[in-house]
Amino acid sequence: MLNDIWELLIGKGWALALLRGGVVTIAIGLLGMLLGLVIATPLALLRWRRVVVISQLIDAYSVIVRGVPGLLVIYLLFFGSVDWVRAITSMFGYQKSAENAYPMIIGVIAIAAISCAYSIEVIRGALQSVPVGLIEAAHSLALPGKVTFFRVIFPLALRLALGGLNNVWQMTIKDTSLISVIGLQELMRTAAIAAGITRSPLLFYGVAALLFFTLTGLSQAVFARIERYLNRGFNGC
C-alpha cells in the first residue's frame, strides 16, 4: 500500500502538482486578503466616522456580500464580466492571453471582495473599541488629528483587530477552494483532477486536507506571535 502511495505521489508527480496548487492557493489568498485590507481600511474609517450616505452604502455592501455564499459572488463576478472582457481583448488580439490570466485575476478580485466585507466590520469594531478616554486625553494635549490617529488610535485598533483579522484570513485561505469552479488549478482543483485520473479520491483529498491544515496552522502561529508582540506592556498578556 505504501509503495502504491509513493508511486502515485512521487513516481507520477502528483505531489509536485499538489504543491504547485498549494502555491497558487497561497498566492490568491495573500493577494485577495491584502487587496481586501487596502480597500476595507478606508471604508471602515468612513463607517466609523459615520459619513452620511457613504456610510450607509458601505454598510449595504458589507451586508450583501456577507449575506450570500462566496461561491455566488465568484459566479456573479466571473460570468458577469467574462463576455465583455473577451470582446474587448479580442479587439486588440489578446484574447488567448486574457483567457489564461482572467481566472486568476477574477479569483483574486472575488476573494478580495469577500474578505473586504468581513474586514470592514472587524476594523470598524476595533476602532469603536478604542477607549474614548485615551482619545480625549490626546485632544487635551492638543495633539494634531493625524498624530492622534497614527500614534494613539491606530496602534490600539490594530491590536484589537488582530484576532478578527486572523479569522478573516483563515476563512479566506479556505475560500480559495471555491475558485476551482472557474477553472483555476489551485490546490482543490489539482486534488480533484488527481483523484479523477488515479481513482484514488481518499488519498488526494486527504493530502489536500493536510496541506490546508498545515497552512492554517502556520498562519495561526504567525498571528499568535504578532499578537504577543502587540500585547507587550498590557496587563495580563
N, C-alpha and C positions, 0 to 999 in steps of 0.2 A: 504493500500500500504506500509506504513512504517513497519507494522507488518511483511509483506512478506519479505521486505528487511532485517529486523532484523533476521528473521528466516534463510534466506539464508546465511547471513554473519556470524552470531553468532551461531545460532542453528545448522546449517550444518557444521560449522567450516571453511568456506571458507575465512573468514577474517584472521584467523591464517595462512592458507595456502598461502594467498597473502603476508602476512608479511614475511613468510619464503622465498617466492620467491623474495621479495624485498631485504632480507639479501644476497641471492645468487647474485642478481644484483649488490649490493654494493661491495661484495667481488670480483667479476670478474672485475668490473670497477676499483677498487683500485689496485688490483694485476696487471691488464693489464697496467694501467697508470704508476705505479711505475716501472714495468719492462721496459716499453717503454721509460721512462725517463732515466733509468740507461743505456740503450743502446744508446739512442738518444744523450745524452750529449757528450760522446767522439766522436761520429760520427759527430756531429755538430762542435766540435772543429777542427776535421780534415778538414771539409769543409771550416771552417773559415780560417784555415792556408793554404788552397789550396794545400794540399799534392797531388802531381802528381799521376795520375791513381786512387788512393784510393778515392780522392775527386769526380772524375767522376763516379766511381762505386756507391758511396753513393748517388749522385745526381740521378743516374738512378733508384736506389731502391726507393727513395722518390717519383720520378715522376710516376713510375709504380704503386706503392701502392695507391697513391693519385688519380691516373687516372682511377682506376677500382672500381666498387661497393664493399663495405665492405662485402656484402653477398658472392660475388665471392671469396674474399680472404679466408673466412671461409670454403667455399666448397672445394677450392683447397687444403688447409692445412688438412682438415679432411679426405676427400676421397682420397687424395694423399698419406696419411700415415697410414690409419686405417688398411689396409690389412697386411702390413709388421709388424706393431705393434702387431696385433692379432697373426701373425705367430710366432713372437719372444716370446711373453708372453705364448703362448700355449706350447712352448718347455719346459718352466720352471714351468708350472702348475698354472700360474697366469692369465689366460685368462679372467676369470669371474671378478676378481678384476680390471683388465685393462679396461674391457668394461664399468664398472661402473664409473671409475675415468677418462677415456680418454676424454669424452665430456667436463668435467671441465678443464682439462689440455689444450686441444686444444682451448677451448674458451678463456682462459687467454692468450695463445700464439697469437691467432688471433687478439684479442683486442690490445695486446701489439704491434704487427706488424703494425697495423693501426695507433695507437696513436704515435708510434715511428716516422713514416714517416712525420706526421704533426709537431711533436715536434722538429724534426731536423731543419725544416725551421724556426720555432719560435725562437729557441735558437740561430741559426746562425744569424738571423736578429737582435736579441738583441745584440749579440757580435759585429756585424758590426756597431751598432748604438752607441756604447760607444765612446764618443768624443776622437779623436786622440790626442788632446792636453793634456788630462789627462794622457794618456799612455806615451807620450813624456816627460811630467813633472816627471813621476815616473822614467823613464830612466835617466833623467838629475840628479836625486837624487841618482843615482847608486843603485837603489833597485834591488835585485835579481829578476830573471824572475818569480819564484814561488810566491814571495811576491807581485810583481806587479799584477799577475793574481788573487790571492786569496784575496788581500786587496783592489784592485782598479777595475780591470776588472770584476771579478765575481759578486761582490755586485751590481754594476751598471747594469750589464747584467740581473741579476735576477729580479731587479726592472722593467726593460724594458720588460722582457719576461713574466711577471706575467699575463698581460691581455690576451696574446695569449695562454698561458697555461690554463687559465681559459676556453677559448673557446674550447681547445682540450679536457679538462675534461668534459665539458658539452656535447660535441659530443660523447665522449667515453661512458658516462653513458647511453646515448640513443642507442648507437650501441650495447650495451649488449643485447638488444631485439632481435638482429639477431641470437644470439647463440641458440635460441629456435629451429632452423631448424636442429640442430644435437642432439636434444633430451634432452638438459639440462633444468631442470624445474626452470628457473628464473621467473621474475615477469610476463612477457608477455605470456610465456608458461603456467604458472599457470592460468592466466586470461582466456586464450583460452580454457583450459580444463574445467574450471568452467563454462564458457559461453556455451560450448557444452553440458555439463551434465545437467545444470539447465534450458537451453533455455532462458537465460537472458543475452544476449551479451552486451546490453547497460549498464547494471548495472556494470558488471565486467570490461569491458573495460573502463568505466568511473572511477571506483575505481583505476584501473591501471594508467590511465592518471593523476589522483590526486596524487598518490604516486610518479610518475615520476616528476610531477611539484614540489612536496614537496622536493624531493631530489635535483633537480636543484636549487630551491630557497634557500635552506640551503647552498648549495655549493657556490652560488653567494654571500651570506652573509659572508661566511668564507673567500673567496678570497678578498672581499671588505675590510674586517678587516685587512688581511695581507697586502693589497696594501696601506692602510692608515699607517700601521706601517713602511713599507719600504719607504714611501714618506716623512717621518719625515725630516725636515730641508730643503726640496726643496721648492722653491718659488712657490706660487700658489696652494700648496697642503694642 
